[in-house]
Amino acid sequence: YFTRGNKPWIGVMGEYHFSRADRDTWHEELCKMKAGGITVAATYLFWIYHEEIEGVFDFSGDRDIRAFVEECQKVGLDVILRIGPWVHGECRNGGFPDWLLKKPYKTTENNEGYLKKVRIWYQNIFNQVFGLFYKDGGPIIGIQLDNELVDQAEHLKTLKEIAVEIGFDVPLYTVTGWNSKYGAKIPVNEVMPVFGAYPEAPWEPHIRPLSLSHNYVFNTVRNDTAVGTDVIKATDEDGWRLPYERYPFATCELGAGQQVTHHRRPIISGMDAYALSLVKLGSGNNLVGYYMYHGGTNKIGVLSPLNETKATGYPNDYPIRNYDFQTALSEYGEVREQYRLLNLLHLFVNDFGAMLAPMETVEASSAKEVPDPNDLESLRYCVRTDGSSGFLFVNHYQRLAKLKDIRQAVIDT
């Protein structure tokens, strides 16, 4: 688990993309996030938003990352910057500028030409947020390096070395932890793997109903193999296994909502989001991180729209402008059902997080190695305990299915 001030600490992190919002609304919307129980604001920096034309950087207006971080500090929120270089986020080229992809060298690997451009990108971000790091009394507590890069540990290590050399000195350096069965290949002891789980999978290439999601049954498996299957490999060939036991169970992409693709358009309810977060908390989650927590609106670039499309080599077409995400706070700041439901969990974490964080998850004695979400009759429960006391978690919800009512349940503690 994490500690802060020498005490166990569970952060509640909500993704909000400053550049997909109007800066005049930042303060009010951040206040809503804090009122909803969020303690950490996470945000992507889309390279193409800030250097669409090579050598011409734009950190003005809605793209002003320093002003956004300062607003977070005024409101009382910590910040984790997701600086890429590649970020995905349903953005054109995953955030890469078009000009970068026309270069004669490959991206997302250790080669001199690419790393030179990455260094310039990182340096420009640092120049904007200098003096706002946690060590300076500022709100920036973490940096995420790249995103969904699950098979290049040496490259991730190089990205961290570049960031640290430039001056990104933070308590937490995070990377994507998921990748099929074995977990992402990461530089062990250098970074913190973070995980995700969603109610649906709109990136699946078909429109058939999905199997019932295992994210609504308690289990300690951190790696949701459904996330990112449109861009990551299905198997690992050399037997790599991420050493999960070395790290707290931390999430950065719990689906408080879900974006739609052109071909697959799920509707997400408040309970879809609440039950998912409840189950992950009971299963050991010690950094509650939502993607997205606040929706936004894609910008239109100088040269092209900035949404992900099949035309840019991706398997999905996303809306040109809308990035509402059906989440807790809408594209326009409207409060949805999951805002209030999730806040019940956040109030609990705020009051009891220091007690809960060190506790281990004990699954129901009848649970299989990976519980079956198709079992609609058994009581879904687990305990987080320190051996003498603990918290009982019960979930009676499964997206797209009705669970059988259970009465007079007896739980042997």
Disulfide bonds with the S-S distance in Angstrom:
none
